[in-house]
Amino acid sequence: MSISAYNIAAPFDAAGLGLAGVLHRARQDRLAAQAHADAVQANRNLTAATRAARAVEALRGVLFATQAENAALDQENAELKRALAVARAETLRAKGLLVRHMRAA
């Protein structure tokens, strides 16, 4: 093996690149840990009133969705009642025709 600049520098270059990769991963891990710690601290900083307000907003959304669903169900119920009334009227008309036909026979 000859002693050349490449043969001397190659192991140092590989070690440097490996170290750079380790440092990059360590930095990314530290940034992720800091972001998590910031989120935890932000949650701790919420006052009880803020938490209650958020809960009320969530419940308000559920209430509005329920009211909309109830209105749709009321409308469907009214349509079904109209259809039932039409069916009953048709049934009574058919019974009347049947009675008249039987009397005529």
C-alpha positions as CSV (number, residue, x, y, z in Angstrom):
1,M,0.0,0.0,0.0
2,S,1.5,3.3,-1.0
3,I,1.3,6.4,1.0
4,S,-0.7,8.9,-0.9
5,A,-2.7,11.9,0.1
6,Y,-5.9,9.9,-0.7
7,N,-4.9,6.9,1.4
8,I,-4.1,9.2,4.3
9,A,-7.2,11.3,4.0
10,A,-9.8,8.7,3.2
11,P,-10.2,7.2,6.7
12,F,-10.4,10.7,8.2
13,D,-13.0,11.7,5.6
14,A,-15.1,8.6,6.3
15,A,-14.9,9.2,10.1
16,G,-15.8,12.8,9.6
17,L,-18.9,12.0,7.5
18,G,-19.9,9.4,10.1
19,L,-19.5,11.9,12.9
20,A,-21.5,14.5,10.9
21,G,-24.3,11.9,10.5
22,V,-24.3,11.2,14.3
23,L,-24.4,14.8,15.1
24,H,-27.2,15.5,12.7
25,R,-29.3,12.7,14.2
26,A,-28.6,14.0,17.7
27,R,-29.6,17.5,16.7
28,Q,-32.8,16.2,15.1
29,D,-33.6,14.2,18.3
30,R,-33.0,17.3,20.4
31,L,-35.2,19.4,18.3
32,A,-38.0,16.8,18.5
33,A,-37.6,16.6,22.2
34,Q,-37.7,20.3,22.6
35,A,-40.9,20.5,20.4
36,H,-42.5,17.9,22.6
37,A,-41.5,19.8,25.8
38,D,-42.9,23.0,24.4
39,A,-46.2,21.3,23.6
40,V,-46.4,19.9,27.2
41,Q,-45.6,23.3,28.6
42,A,-48.2,25.0,26.5
43,N,-50.8,22.6,27.7
44,R,-49.7,23.3,31.3
45,N,-50.0,27.0,30.7
46,L,-53.7,26.7,29.8
47,T,-55.8,28.1,32.5
48,A,-58.8,26.2,33.8
49,A,-61.0,28.8,32.2
50,T,-59.4,28.3,28.8
51,R,-59.8,24.5,29.2
52,A,-63.5,25.0,30.1
53,A,-64.0,27.4,27.1
54,R,-62.5,24.8,24.8
55,A,-64.7,22.1,26.2
56,V,-67.8,24.4,25.8
57,E,-66.8,25.0,22.2
58,A,-66.5,21.3,21.5
59,L,-69.9,20.7,23.1
60,R,-71.4,23.5,21.1
61,G,-70.2,21.8,17.9
62,V,-71.8,18.6,19.1
63,L,-75.0,20.4,19.9
64,F,-75.3,22.1,16.5
65,A,-74.6,18.8,14.8
66,T,-77.3,17.1,16.9
67,Q,-79.8,19.9,16.2
68,A,-79.1,19.6,12.4
69,E,-79.6,15.9,12.6
70,N,-82.9,16.3,14.6
71,A,-84.2,18.8,12.0
72,A,-83.4,16.3,9.2
73,L,-85.1,13.5,11.1
74,D,-88.2,15.7,11.7
75,Q,-88.4,16.5,8.0
76,E,-88.1,12.8,7.1
77,N,-90.8,12.0,9.7
78,A,-93.2,14.6,8.2
79,E,-92.6,13.1,4.7
80,L,-93.3,9.6,6.0
81,K,-96.5,10.8,7.7
82,R,-97.6,12.4,4.5
83,A,-96.9,9.2,2.6
84,L,-98.7,7.1,5.2
85,A,-101.8,9.5,5.0
86,V,-101.8,9.1,1.2
87,A,-101.5,5.3,1.5
88,R,-104.4,5.2,4.0
89,A,-106.5,7.3,1.8
90,E,-105.7,5.0,-1.2
91,T,-106.6,2.0,1.0
92,L,-109.9,3.5,2.0
93,R,-110.7,4.3,-1.6
94,A,-109.9,0.8,-2.6
95,K,-112.0,-0.7,0.2
96,G,-114.9,1.6,-0.9
97,L,-114.6,0.4,-4.5
98,L,-114.5,-3.2,-3.3
99,V,-117.6,-2.8,-1.2
100,R,-119.5,-1.1,-4.1
101,H,-118.4,-3.8,-6.5
102,M,-119.5,-6.6,-4.0
103,R,-122.9,-4.9,-3.5
104,A,-123.4,-4.5,-7.2
105,A,-122.6,-8.2,-7.8
